[in-house]
Amino acid sequence: MDNITEVYKNIYRAVIPLRGNPLKSINIFIIKGEDKTLIVDTGFNTEEVRSCTDDYIEKLNIDLNKTIVFITHLHSDHTGLTGYFTEKGAKIYMPSLDAEIMDDMRKSNGKYWKRIQDFAHIQGLGVDGLRIEDHPGFRFRTRDSFDFVAKNPGDEISLGDFNFKVISLSGHTPGMVGLYDKDKSILFCGDHILYKITSNIQFWGFDFGDSLGNYLKNLKKVKELNIKYLYGSHRNRIRDANKRIDEIFLHHDKRLKEAYSALENGPLTPRDVTVRMKWDITAKTWEEFPKSQKWFAVGEAHAHLEHLRTLGKVDYIDKNKDGVLYYFIKK
Ligand SMILES: [Zn+2]
């Protein structure tokens, strides 16, 4: 039972491996009410994860017919087993916006993947010859559809003596949410705040706005809640939530400065800004960068550029009238 620990009275954490993923593992939280159970997120849809899931279901004596699986956001390490749980009688709760995007992501010819390829073009990634098949989100997408009950910011879920409110933690994905118990000062925050690693913030398209700006706004919101018991989806437990939040603010400040100074010698595409930024990865050059990571790194650099644009510090032009965007410092 060493991968299952009681982290708070009636709240258990099961650490489930994410084989081949830099995140290494996911924390699944199980909240036991009097007869109902609430499970936060699921893990990938693999044989190994299914067997770890069966294991905690048995050890914690969970009746899936009286269980709600609450999905924080659309990523496949959080949603992979939704089909598996519904087949066994559990109900799925999920925020509508991420459910809508996810439904489109299931289809190989969906709008979402077309957009990702359009972004690669405007970001200047065309020169790297990436194929959509190199995108991990495409390769590992959840293919099954599932029934769910929409739970959006403001909605409440009660079980035992827990009273959770759904709160928006948009940024990491457009619709990510957390579960907040005010009286107990507990927050299940999905991938919003993680121990030692920082949440990947992507460019989601101009229609979703400034994703890094939204992320930072929600970071400030959580800081104001002064959370005592913060439960993130990956890595260790964070003992001092506000200290970790301050570290994340500093991290993005540094990254914003890095992206800004990359533009000091003239306009660059998001791809060329990415090449000039530092990345915590073993590849020494851009050429050595794994293709799968190129998508994410450029998306992240682009999110920082878009935040600088919202702040009025930079802007972009379509220099060669071919749709590729060049960001420049506003004088
Ligand atoms: Zn995620």
Boltz pocket constraint, residues with backbone or C-beta under 6 A from the ligand:
constraints:
  - pocket:
      binder: B
      contacts: [[A, 73], [A, 75], [A, 172], [A, 191]]
      max_distance: 6.0
